[in-house]
Amino acid sequence: MTGGRPLPAVVGAWLRRVLWVVVLSSSGGISRKGRLPRGGCVVVANHSSHADTAALLAALDARHAPLIGAAADYWFATPWRRRICRRLAAGFPVRRTGGGLGDLLLQADAVRAGRAVVLFPEGTRGRDGGLGEFHRGALLLAERAGVPVVPVGLAGTDRLLPKNGRLRPALVRVRIGQPLYGPVSPGRARTAVAELAAEAAALPERDSALRRRIARVVAGRWGIPVAFAWAAAEALSWPLMPELFLAVACAAAPRSVLRLSLSALAGTLAGGLLALHLAASGAHLPAPLTTGRMHAEAARQLTVEGADAVRRQPWNGVPFKVYAAGAGRAGVPAGEFAASAAAARSVRTVGVGLAFAALGAAGRRLRRLYPLYLALLGTGFALGLGLIVAGWR
């Protein structure tokens, strides 16, 4: 037992909290202000999304081992929903028509033992951010158990998972208010929750103007041509690899990751084939930040392995343009080179894009630091490139 609460219930609450913090952090982030009081309590919150439960389980203190009241006619209507509700949300059934008050009062002992019972007094999800009338059941449970009512305001869950809509990234904010003691009327509880929800919704999402501008460009009509042109130029002569572009763009606009990554991959292959044909015809394009040893090693590998030599490129530090030009001078067939290059570059290019998109999504709350991120990225890239070039001299 932990302060009257069964140890398995507290452990389960911690595991659920970690789970939902991770899920919400990867889908836009979660912020919390306030804490539950010591001892048991009845939490009442506004309700506009199925994501409300996840937000509360991520924000409320796990030492209270929260229990969530869930609609019996929906979450307990089938065995698989029942299992999901109980295991992932510590839910218990509440009938919405006939007998619901009795279901709530059965939790009085758990509340007295120090647990938090979370209820949505509106009874159903609201629309358009409006707050419906509060039913008395949650307040009667608090009065019967002799514990306070704690109002909580939620904002952002209706954007994260709209009613009858699809999941999309959004920052979720949870504001835990001061406990209300004594008999609490529905009007008093509703006013407290409405004020907290309005406070949460009014907080501006801190962001960087530079990130917003970059996101507008790469997520708009210019994103695909810029990604393609950057990658094609690097395959010909440009010294800055397309992965640097993806690190800048995908962190700013994570939802554009696939189209930007695939456009960069297409640009790399197109530029590589052009470089191959130019080299085969005797042209010599500038290759800044490369060394004679790089060119010699690529030529040796291409002579021995043919087109398959380019599979080494993503990992050995030799720029792609060196292999493309070397393949042209070595007489490697363009089709074979394109097939090997696609296999070699696809994993790296798409993998880098997905990694930085995940970083951008997970760091949504830190978007104001995007300029610092760019500074660190540029510094790290310059140092890394300098070490690679020095190592190949």
C-alpha positions in Angstrom: 0.0 0.0 0.0 1.1 3.6 -0.7 -0.7 6.0 1.6 -3.9 3.9 1.4 -3.5 3.3 -2.4 -2.5 -0.2 -3.6 1.0 -0.3 -4.9 0.0 -1.9 -8.2 -2.4 0.9 -8.9 0.4 3.5 -8.3 2.8 1.6 -10.5 0.2 1.3 -13.2 -0.5 5.1 -13.0 3.2 5.9 -13.4 3.4 3.6 -16.5 0.3 5.2 -18.0 1.7 8.7 -17.3 5.0 7.9 -19.0 3.1 6.4 -22.0 0.9 9.4 -22.5 3.6 11.9 -22.0 5.6 10.2 -24.7 2.6 10.0 -27.1 1.6 13.7 -26.5 5.2 14.9 -26.7 5.5 13.3 -30.1 2.3 14.8 -31.4 2.7 18.4 -30.5 3.7 18.5 -26.8 1.9 19.0 -23.5 2.3 21.7 -20.8 1.0 21.6 -17.3 0.4 24.2 -14.6 -0.7 23.4 -11.1 -0.8 20.3 -8.9 -3.4 18.2 -7.2 -3.7 18.6 -3.4 -2.6 15.9 -1.0 -5.1 13.2 -0.4 -8.0 12.1 -2.5 -10.0 14.4 -4.7 -12.6 14.5 -7.5 -11.2 16.1 -10.6 -13.7 17.8 -13.0 -12.7 19.0 -16.5 -14.1 20.2 -19.7 -14.5 17.6 -22.4 -14.2 18.1 -26.2 -12.1 15.2 -27.3 -11.1 11.6 -26.6 -7.6 13.0 -26.2 -8.8 14.7 -22.9 -8.2 11.4 -21.0 -4.7 11.1 -22.3 -3.9 14.7 -21.4 -5.2 14.2 -17.9 -3.3 11.0 -17.3 -0.1 12.6 -18.6 -0.6 15.7 -16.4 -2.0 14.5 -13.1 0.2 13.3 -10.3 0.6 9.5 -10.6 0.8 9.2 -6.8 -2.9 9.8 -6.8 -3.4 6.7 -9.1 -6.1 8.5 -11.1 -9.3 6.7 -12.1 -11.2 7.9 -15.1 -15.0 7.8 -15.4 -15.9 6.5 -18.9 -19.2 6.2 -20.7 -20.4 2.6 -20.1 -22.5 2.5 -23.3 -19.4 3.3 -25.4 -16.1 2.3 -23.7 -17.5 -0.8 -22.1 -19.8 -1.9 -24.9 -17.4 -4.5 -26.3 -14.6 -6.6 -24.7 -11.7 -4.9 -26.6 -12.9 -1.4 -25.8 -13.3 -2.5 -22.1 -9.7 -3.8 -22.1 -8.3 -0.6 -23.7 -10.2 1.6 -21.3 -9.1 -0.2 -18.2 -5.5 -0.9 -19.1 -4.6 2.4 -20.8 -6.8 4.8 -18.9 -7.7 3.1 -15.6 -11.3 3.6 -16.6 -14.4 2.5 -14.8 -17.9 2.5 -16.3 -20.5 5.2 -15.7 -24.0 4.8 -17.1 -25.2 7.9 -18.8 -28.9 6.9 -18.5 -30.2 5.4 -15.3 -27.8 4.3 -12.5 -24.9 6.7 -13.3 -24.9 8.3 -9.8 -24.7 4.9 -8.2 -21.7 4.0 -10.4 -20.0 7.2 -9.2 -20.7 6.7 -5.5 -19.1 3.2 -5.7 -15.8 5.1 -6.0 -16.2 6.9 -2.6 -13.8 4.4 -0.8 -11.1 4.8 -3.5 -11.3 8.6 -3.1 -11.1 8.4 0.7 -8.0 6.2 0.3 -6.2 9.0 -1.5 -7.0 8.3 -5.2 -8.1 11.0 -7.7 -11.3 10.2 -9.6 -11.5 12.1 -12.9 -14.9 12.9 -14.3 -16.3 15.0 -17.2 -19.5 16.6 -15.7 -20.8 17.5 -19.1 -21.4 13.8 -19.8 -20.3 13.9 -23.4 -17.8 15.7 -25.7 -18.8 19.3 -26.5 -18.4 21.0 -29.9 -16.7 24.2 -31.0 -15.0 24.6 -27.7 -18.2 25.4 -25.9 -18.8 24.2 -22.3 -22.0 22.4 -21.6 -24.0 22.3 -18.4 -22.5 20.3 -15.5 -24.3 17.3 -13.9 -24.2 16.9 -10.1 -22.9 13.4 -9.9 -19.2 14.3 -9.5 -20.0 16.9 -6.9 -22.1 14.5 -4.9 -19.3 12.0 -4.9 -16.9 14.6 -3.5 -19.4 15.6 -0.9 -20.1 11.9 0.1 -16.4 11.1 0.3 -15.5 14.3 2.1 -12.9 15.4 -0.4 -12.4 18.6 -2.4 -13.4 19.1 -6.0 -10.4 20.1 -8.2 -11.3 22.0 -11.4 -9.1 21.4 -14.5 -9.1 23.3 -17.8 -8.0 21.7 -21.0 -7.0 23.4 -24.3 -5.7 22.0 -27.5 -7.2 18.5 -27.3 -10.0 19.5 -29.7 -7.3 20.4 -32.3 -5.2 17.3 -31.6 -8.2 14.9 -32.0 -11.4 16.7 -33.0 -14.7 15.1 -32.4 -15.3 12.8 -35.5 -12.0 14.0 -36.9 -8.5 12.7 -37.5 -5.4 13.0 -35.3 -3.1 16.0 -36.1 -0.2 17.6 -34.2 -1.2 20.2 -31.6 0.1 21.5 -28.3 -2.1 20.4 -25.4 -2.3 22.6 -22.2 -3.6 21.5 -18.8 -4.3 24.0 -16.1 -5.0 22.5 -12.6 -7.0 24.9 -10.4 -7.3 25.4 -6.6 -9.4 22.8 -4.8 -13.0 23.7 -4.0 -14.1 22.7 -0.5 -17.5 22.2 1.0 -20.7 21.5 -1.0 -19.9 22.7 -4.5 -22.7 23.7 -6.9 -22.6 22.8 -10.6 -22.5 26.5 -11.5 -19.5 27.1 -9.2 -17.6 24.1 -10.6 -18.5 25.0 -14.2 -17.3 28.6 -13.8 -14.0 27.4 -12.3 -13.4 25.0 -15.2 -14.4 27.5 -17.8 -11.9 30.1 -16.4 -9.1 27.6 -16.4 -9.9 26.4 -19.9 -10.0 30.0 -21.2 -6.6 30.7 -19.4 -5.1 27.6 -21.1 -6.4 28.5 -24.5 -5.3 32.2 -24.3 -1.6 31.3 -23.7 0.3 32.1 -26.9 2.3 29.3 -28.3 5.9 30.6 -28.2 7.5 30.2 -31.6 10.2 31.6 -33.8 9.4 34.0 -36.6 12.3 32.5 -38.6 10.9 28.9 -38.1 7.4 30.1 -39.3 8.9 31.7 -42.4 10.9 28.6 -43.3 7.9 26.3 -42.6 5.7 28.4 -44.9 8.3 28.1 -47.8 9.1 24.4 -47.5 5.5 23.4 -46.8 4.2 25.5 -49.8 4.7 25.3 -53.5 8.5 26.1 -53.3 9.4 23.2 -51.0 9.6 20.4 -53.6 11.6 22.5 -56.2 14.0 23.8 -53.6 14.7 20.3 -52.2 15.2 18.9 -55.7 17.4 21.8 -56.9 19.6 21.7 -53.7 20.2 18.0 -54.0 20.8 18.1 -57.8 23.3 20.9 -57.3 25.2 19.0 -54.6 25.4 16.0 -56.9 27.1 18.2 -59.5 29.3 20.6 -57.6 27.5 22.3 -54.6 29.4 21.4 -51.4 26.4 21.4 -49.0 24.7 18.0 -48.8 20.9 17.7 -49.1 20.7 16.2 -45.6 21.6 19.7 -44.3 18.6 21.1 -46.2 16.4 18.3 -44.7 17.7 19.1 -41.2 16.7 22.7 -41.6 13.4 22.1 -43.4 12.0 19.0 -41.7 12.6 20.3 -38.2 10.6 23.4 -39.2 7.8 21.6 -41.0 7.7 18.0 -39.8 4.6 17.1 -41.7 6.3 17.8 -45.0 9.0 15.2 -44.4 8.1 12.6 -47.0 7.7 15.0 -49.9 10.8 16.9 -49.1 12.9 13.7 -48.6 11.7 12.1 -51.8 12.2 15.3 -53.7 15.8 15.5 -52.4 16.4 11.9 -53.3 15.0 12.5 -56.9 17.3 15.6 -57.2 20.3 13.6 -56.1 19.7 10.9 -58.7 19.0 13.4 -61.5 22.1 15.5 -60.6 24.2 12.3 -60.3 23.2 11.1 -63.8 23.9 14.5 -65.3 27.3 14.6 -63.6 28.0 11.1 -65.0 27.2 12.1 -68.5 29.2 15.4 -68.3 32.2 13.5 -67.0 31.9 10.8 -69.6 32.0 13.6 -72.3 35.2 15.0 -70.8 33.8 17.9 -68.7 35.3 18.7 -65.3 33.0 20.4 -62.9 34.3 22.2 -59.8 34.4 19.9 -56.7 35.0 22.1 -53.7 35.8 20.6 -50.3 37.0 17.3 -51.9 40.5 15.9 -52.0 42.6 14.0 -54.5 42.5 11.0 -52.2 38.7 11.0 -52.3 38.8 11.0 -56.1 41.4 8.3 -56.3 39.6 6.0 -53.8 36.3 6.4 -55.6 38.0 5.7 -59.0 39.6 2.5 -57.5 36.3 1.2 -56.1 34.4 1.9 -59.3 37.1 0.1 -61.3 36.9 -3.0 -59.1 33.2 -3.0 -58.1 31.5 -1.1 -60.9 28.2 0.6 -60.1 28.0 -1.2 -56.7 30.8 1.0 -55.4 28.4 3.8 -54.9 26.8 1.8 -52.1 29.8 2.8 -49.9 29.2 6.5 -50.4 26.6 7.3 -47.7 28.9 6.1 -45.0 32.5 6.8 -46.0 32.5 10.6 -46.2 33.2 10.8 -49.9 30.7 13.2 -51.6 28.2 11.7 -54.0 29.4 14.0 -56.8 32.9 12.3 -56.6 31.3 8.9 -57.3 29.0 10.3 -60.0 31.9 12.0 -61.9 34.1 9.0 -61.4 31.4 6.7 -62.7 31.3 8.7 -65.9 35.0 8.6 -66.4 35.1 4.8 -65.6 32.4 4.1 -68.2 29.9 2.8 -65.7 26.4 2.3 -67.4 24.0 5.1 -66.4 21.2 2.6 -65.6 23.3 0.5 -63.3 24.7 3.6 -61.5 21.2 5.0 -61.0 19.9 1.7 -59.6 22.8 1.4 -57.1 22.7 5.1 -56.2 18.9 4.9 -55.5 19.4 1.9 -53.2 22.3 3.5 -51.4 20.9 7.0 -51.0 17.3 6.3 -50.3 17.9 4.9 -46.8 20.2 7.8 -45.8 18.1 10.6 -47.3 14.7 9.5 -46.1 16.1 8.3 -42.7 17.7 11.7 -42.1 14.5 13.5 -43.0 12.4 11.3 -40.7 14.9 11.8 -37.9 14.8 15.6 -38.0 11.0 15.6 -38.5 10.7 13.6 -35.3 13.0 16.0 -33.6 10.9 18.9 -34.8 7.6 17.3 -33.7 9.0 16.3 -30.2 10.5 19.8 -29.7 7.3 21.7 -30.6 7.4 23.5 -27.2 10.9 24.7 -27.9 10.2 26.2 -31.3 11.2 29.6 -30.0 14.8 28.2 -29.9 14.8 27.4 -33.6 17.4 30.1 -34.5 19.7 28.5 -31.8 19.1 25.1 -33.3 20.2 26.4 -36.7 23.3 27.9 -35.2 24.2 24.7 -33.5 23.4 22.7 -36.7 25.5 25.0 -38.8 28.4 24.8 -36.4 28.2 21.0 -36.1 28.0 20.6 -39.8 31.0 22.8 -40.4 33.1 21.0 -37.8 32.1 17.6 -39.1 32.8 18.5 -42.7 36.1 20.0 -41.8 37.1 16.7 -40.0 36.0 14.6 -42.9 38.0 16.6 -45.4 41.0 16.7 -43.1 40.7 12.9 -42.7 40.8 12.4 -46.5 43.8 14.6 -47.2 
